[in-house]
Amino acid sequence: MWAWHGRERLGLLRVRDDVLVMHVLRWPDEIRDPAELLPPLVEVSEDEIKGALRSWTR
């Protein structure tokens, strides 16, 4: 266990080749649902799609 930014953290320290490697383990409240990171859904008209494809193919 180590402290960083005023908070205790769990970590796994191990040796890989000639280097010390620390893997940070997360507390359950630090893990977010990936669905929260999705951008909001947007409605796109056919004209907008055609315009985007037209400028993309030039």
Distance bins in CASP14 RR format, pairs under 12 A and 6 or more apart:
PFRMAT RR
TARGET T0000
AUTHOR 0000-0000-0000
RMODE 2
METHOD distances of the structure
MODEL  1
1 7 0 0 0 0 0 1 0 0 0 0 0
1 8 1 0 1 0 0 0 0 0 0 0 0
1 9 1 0 0 1 0 0 0 0 0 0 0
1 10 1 0 1 0 0 0 0 0 0 0 0
1 11 1 0 0 1 0 0 0 0 0 0 0
1 12 0 0 0 0 0 1 0 0 0 0 0
1 13 0 0 0 0 0 1 0 0 0 0 0
1 22 0 0 0 0 0 1 0 0 0 0 0
1 24 0 0 0 0 0 1 0 0 0 0 0
1 25 0 0 0 0 1 0 0 0 0 0 0
1 27 0 0 0 0 0 1 0 0 0 0 0
2 8 1 0 0 1 0 0 0 0 0 0 0
2 9 1 0 1 0 0 0 0 0 0 0 0
2 10 0 0 0 0 1 0 0 0 0 0 0
2 11 1 0 0 1 0 0 0 0 0 0 0
2 12 0 0 0 0 0 1 0 0 0 0 0
2 13 0 0 0 0 1 0 0 0 0 0 0
2 22 0 0 0 0 1 0 0 0 0 0 0
2 24 0 0 0 0 1 0 0 0 0 0 0
2 25 0 0 0 0 0 1 0 0 0 0 0
3 9 1 0 0 1 0 0 0 0 0 0 0
3 10 0 0 0 0 0 1 0 0 0 0 0
3 11 0 0 0 0 0 1 0 0 0 0 0
4 10 0 0 0 0 0 1 0 0 0 0 0
4 11 0 0 0 0 0 1 0 0 0 0 0
4 22 0 0 0 0 0 1 0 0 0 0 0
4 24 0 0 0 0 1 0 0 0 0 0 0
5 30 0 0 0 0 0 1 0 0 0 0 0
7 24 0 0 0 0 0 1 0 0 0 0 0
7 26 0 0 0 0 0 1 0 0 0 0 0
7 27 0 0 0 0 1 0 0 0 0 0 0
7 29 0 0 0 0 0 1 0 0 0 0 0
7 30 0 0 0 0 1 0 0 0 0 0 0
8 24 0 0 0 0 0 1 0 0 0 0 0
8 25 0 0 0 0 0 1 0 0 0 0 0
8 27 0 0 0 0 1 0 0 0 0 0 0
8 30 0 0 0 0 0 1 0 0 0 0 0
9 22 0 0 0 0 1 0 0 0 0 0 0
9 23 0 0 0 0 0 1 0 0 0 0 0
9 24 1 0 0 1 0 0 0 0 0 0 0
9 25 1 0 0 1 0 0 0 0 0 0 0
9 26 0 0 0 0 1 0 0 0 0 0 0
9 27 0 0 0 0 1 0 0 0 0 0 0
9 30 0 0 0 0 1 0 0 0 0 0 0
10 22 0 0 0 0 0 1 0 0 0 0 0
10 23 0 0 0 0 1 0 0 0 0 0 0
10 24 1 0 0 1 0 0 0 0 0 0 0
10 25 1 1 0 0 0 0 0 0 0 0 0
10 26 1 0 0 1 0 0 0 0 0 0 0
10 27 1 0 0 1 0 0 0 0 0 0 0
10 28 0 0 0 0 0 1 0 0 0 0 0
10 30 0 0 0 0 0 1 0 0 0 0 0
11 20 0 0 0 0 0 1 0 0 0 0 0
11 21 0 0 0 0 0 1 0 0 0 0 0
11 22 1 0 1 0 0 0 0 0 0 0 0
11 23 1 0 0 1 0 0 0 0 0 0 0
11 24 1 0 1 0 0 0 0 0 0 0 0
11 25 1 0 1 0 0 0 0 0 0 0 0
11 26 0 0 0 0 1 0 0 0 0 0 0
11 27 0 0 0 0 0 1 0 0 0 0 0
12 20 0 0 0 0 0 1 0 0 0 0 0
12 21 0 0 0 0 1 0 0 0 0 0 0
12 22 1 0 0 1 0 0 0 0 0 0 0
12 23 1 0 1 0 0 0 0 0 0 0 0
12 24 0 0 0 0 1 0 0 0 0 0 0
12 25 1 0 0 1 0 0 0 0 0 0 0
12 26 0 0 0 0 0 1 0 0 0 0 0
13 19 0 0 0 0 0 1 0 0 0 0 0
13 20 1 0 0 1 0 0 0 0 0 0 0
13 21 1 0 0 1 0 0 0 0 0 0 0
13 22 1 0 1 0 0 0 0 0 0 0 0
13 23 0 0 0 0 1 0 0 0 0 0 0
13 24 0 0 0 0 0 1 0 0 0 0 0
13 25 0 0 0 0 0 1 0 0 0 0 0
14 20 1 0 0 1 0 0 0 0 0 0 0
14 21 1 0 1 0 0 0 0 0 0 0 0
14 22 0 0 0 0 1 0 0 0 0 0 0
14 23 1 0 0 1 0 0 0 0 0 0 0
15 21 1 0 0 1 0 0 0 0 0 0 0
15 22 0 0 0 0 0 1 0 0 0 0 0
16 22 0 0 0 0 0 1 0 0 0 0 0
16 23 0 0 0 0 0 1 0 0 0 0 0
24 30 0 0 0 0 1 0 0 0 0 0 0
25 31 0 0 0 0 0 1 0 0 0 0 0
26 32 0 0 0 0 1 0 0 0 0 0 0
32 38 0 0 0 0 0 1 0 0 0 0 0
42 48 0 0 0 0 1 0 0 0 0 0 0
42 49 0 0 0 0 0 1 0 0 0 0 0
43 49 0 0 0 0 0 1 0 0 0 0 0
44 50 0 0 0 0 0 1 0 0 0 0 0
44 51 0 0 0 0 0 1 0 0 0 0 0
44 52 0 0 0 0 1 0 0 0 0 0 0
44 53 0 0 0 0 0 1 0 0 0 0 0
45 51 0 0 0 0 1 0 0 0 0 0 0
45 52 0 0 0 0 0 1 0 0 0 0 0
46 52 0 0 0 0 0 1 0 0 0 0 0
46 53 0 0 0 0 0 1 0 0 0 0 0
47 53 0 0 0 0 0 1 0 0 0 0 0
47 54 0 0 0 0 0 1 0 0 0 0 0
48 54 0 0 0 0 0 1 0 0 0 0 0
48 55 0 0 0 0 0 1 0 0 0 0 0
49 55 0 0 0 0 0 1 0 0 0 0 0
49 56 0 0 0 0 0 1 0 0 0 0 0
50 56 0 0 0 0 0 1 0 0 0 0 0
50 57 0 0 0 0 0 1 0 0 0 0 0
51 57 0 0 0 0 1 0 0 0 0 0 0
51 58 0 0 0 0 0 1 0 0 0 0 0
52 58 0 0 0 0 0 1 0 0 0 0 0
END
